[in-house]
Amino acid sequence: MTPSRAAASAATLAVLAAGLLACGGDDGDPSSATSPDLEPSSEATGSTEPTTSAPKGPKPIPTSYPDVGLEYDGLPDLKGSYRDALEVFVAFDRGRLQLAREAKMNPLVSENAAEQVVATFQSTATYLQDHDAYYRGTSVATFDDVETNGGLLGLDLCLDGTELRFVEGGSASAPDGPARVPFRVIVTRIDGSWTVTEAATQEGTC
């Protein structure tokens, strides 16, 4: 493998990631606790008009982002503030795939990740720009494990890049290395806000 191709492979692993299969838990956030919504019956009120109620809870997080070539094979059913952490991760993940396609930094990465993570992906964007390179195709993410612990959300994913292509100087080829790689992400609550503080591939395949 040439140095250029090895660096391209590293860029692939650094840029691509995705979603969760769940077994999350509540972190004890008081806002996540809800009491039963008890409506008086029509018999008790003397009313015979049917009652309607608005859907409760937040809207589901989408699992498909074709504009950046990102698909999640399911997302975890996280509650309370851990669901907020999951939304931050998904936004960040979309930004990583967008960076891979456009070869430049974007707010989805810079506004949802810690400084050291942003620096890593800025290096990836710089490499792509210097080599007239970018990625195209679709990455499919499967969530193998989810861990919650106080102000931490840990995600273990398997990234399938079988359909990805690395384009350099107008020539497209499959990225070097295994098509499926494990990926570890940590989302941390800092001063009340969730931030991606770690995003790194692991050894082996999945």
C-alpha positions in Angstrom: 0.0 0.0 0.0 1.4 3.4 -0.9 1.6 6.2 1.6 -1.1 8.1 -0.2 -3.5 5.2 -0.2 -2.7 4.4 3.5 -3.5 8.0 4.4 -6.7 7.8 2.3 -7.7 4.7 4.2 -7.1 6.4 7.5 -9.3 9.3 6.3 -12.0 6.9 5.5 -12.1 5.3 8.9 -11.9 8.7 10.6 -14.7 10.3 8.6 -17.4 7.6 8.4 -19.7 6.6 11.2 -23.3 6.1 12.3 -26.2 5.4 14.8 -27.4 2.9 17.6 -29.3 -0.2 18.5 -30.6 0.5 21.9 -30.8 -0.4 25.4 -30.6 3.0 26.9 -31.7 4.2 30.3 -32.9 7.4 32.0 -30.2 9.5 33.6 -32.5 10.7 36.3 -33.2 14.0 34.6 -36.4 15.3 36.3 -37.7 16.5 32.9 -37.9 12.9 31.8 -40.3 11.8 34.5 -44.0 12.1 33.4 -47.1 11.5 35.4 -50.2 9.7 33.9 -52.4 12.0 31.9 -55.8 11.3 33.5 -58.7 12.8 31.5 -62.2 12.9 33.0 -64.5 10.5 31.4 -67.5 11.7 29.4 -69.8 10.0 31.9 -68.3 11.9 34.8 -68.5 15.3 33.0 -71.8 14.7 31.3 -70.2 15.2 27.9 -70.7 12.8 25.0 -68.2 14.6 22.6 -65.2 12.5 21.7 -61.9 13.7 23.1 -58.7 14.1 21.1 -55.2 14.6 22.4 -52.1 15.8 20.6 -49.3 13.3 20.1 -47.0 13.2 23.1 -43.2 13.1 23.2 -40.6 14.3 20.7 -40.6 13.4 17.0 -38.6 10.3 16.0 -35.1 11.0 14.9 -34.8 10.1 11.1 -32.7 7.1 10.2 -32.0 8.1 6.6 -29.9 11.0 5.3 -29.5 10.4 1.5 -28.1 13.9 0.9 -24.9 12.9 2.7 -25.0 9.1 2.1 -25.8 8.1 5.6 -28.2 5.3 6.7 -28.8 4.0 10.2 -29.9 0.4 10.7 -32.2 1.5 13.5 -31.7 3.9 16.4 -31.9 3.3 20.1 -34.9 4.3 22.2 -33.2 6.6 24.6 -35.1 8.7 27.1 -34.7 12.0 28.9 -31.4 13.9 28.3 -29.8 10.8 26.8 -32.1 11.3 23.8 -30.7 14.8 23.5 -27.2 13.3 23.5 -28.3 11.0 20.7 -29.5 13.9 18.6 -26.2 15.7 19.1 -24.4 12.5 17.9 -26.6 12.2 14.8 -26.0 15.8 13.9 -22.3 15.3 14.3 -22.4 12.1 12.3 -24.2 13.8 9.4 -21.5 16.5 9.5 -18.7 13.9 9.2 -20.2 12.4 6.1 -20.8 15.8 4.6 -17.2 16.6 5.3 -16.1 13.5 3.5 -18.2 14.5 0.4 -17.3 18.2 0.3 -13.7 18.0 1.7 -14.3 21.0 4.0 -15.3 21.6 7.6 -19.0 22.4 8.4 -21.0 23.6 11.4 -22.5 20.1 12.1 -19.0 19.0 13.1 -17.6 22.2 14.6 -20.7 23.0 16.7 -21.3 19.5 18.1 -17.8 18.2 18.9 -15.0 19.1 21.3 -12.0 21.0 20.1 -9.7 17.9 19.8 -12.3 16.1 17.7 -12.8 19.1 15.4 -9.1 19.3 14.9 -8.9 15.7 13.8 -11.6 16.2 11.2 -10.1 19.4 10.0 -6.9 17.5 9.3 -9.0 15.0 7.3 -10.6 17.8 5.3 -7.2 19.3 4.6 -5.8 16.0 3.4 -8.8 15.6 1.0 -8.3 19.1 -0.3 -4.6 18.6 -0.8 -5.2 15.5 -2.8 -8.2 16.7 -4.9 -10.1 13.9 -3.2 -13.5 13.2 -1.7 -15.9 10.3 -0.9 -19.1 9.3 -2.6 -21.6 6.5 -2.0 -23.5 5.4 1.1 -22.3 4.3 4.6 -24.6 2.1 6.7 -24.3 2.3 10.5 -25.4 -0.4 12.9 -25.4 0.2 16.7 -24.0 -2.8 18.6 -24.0 -1.4 22.1 -25.1 1.7 24.1 -23.9 2.7 27.5 -25.3 5.4 29.7 -23.6 6.6 32.9 -24.3 10.0 34.4 -23.1 12.6 32.0 -21.8 10.1 29.5 -23.3 8.3 26.5 -21.1 5.6 24.9 -21.9 4.2 21.5 -20.3 1.2 19.8 -21.1 1.0 16.1 -20.3 -1.1 13.1 -19.8 1.0 9.9 -20.4 -0.7 6.6 -18.6 1.2 3.8 -19.2 -1.5 1.1 -20.8 1.1 -1.2 -18.3 3.9 -0.5 -15.9 5.0 -3.2 -12.8 7.2 -2.7 -12.4 9.6 -5.5 -8.9 11.1 -6.1 -8.0 13.2 -9.1 -11.2 12.0 -10.8 -10.5 8.3 -10.4 -12.8 6.3 -8.1 -11.9 3.1 -6.2 -13.0 1.2 -3.1 -11.2 2.5 0.0 -8.3 0.5 1.4 -8.8 -1.7 4.4 -11.8 -3.7 5.6 -15.3 -2.7 4.4 -16.8 -3.0 7.9 -15.1 -1.4 10.9 -16.0 -0.9 14.5 -16.4 2.7 15.7 -16.5 4.0 19.3 -18.1 7.4 20.2 -18.4 9.2 23.5 -20.9 12.0 24.0 -20.3 14.0 27.2 -22.4 16.5 29.0 -20.3 19.6 29.7 -21.9 22.6 31.5 -25.3 21.3 30.7 -24.7 20.7 26.9 -23.9 17.4 25.1 -20.7 17.3 23.1 -18.9 14.6 21.1 -15.6 14.2 23.0 -14.4 11.0 21.3 -14.9 9.4 17.9 -12.4 6.8 16.8 -12.2 3.5 14.9 -11.3 0.3 16.8 -9.0 -2.5 15.6 -10.4 -5.4 13.6 -13.6 -5.7 11.6 -17.3 -6.3 12.5 
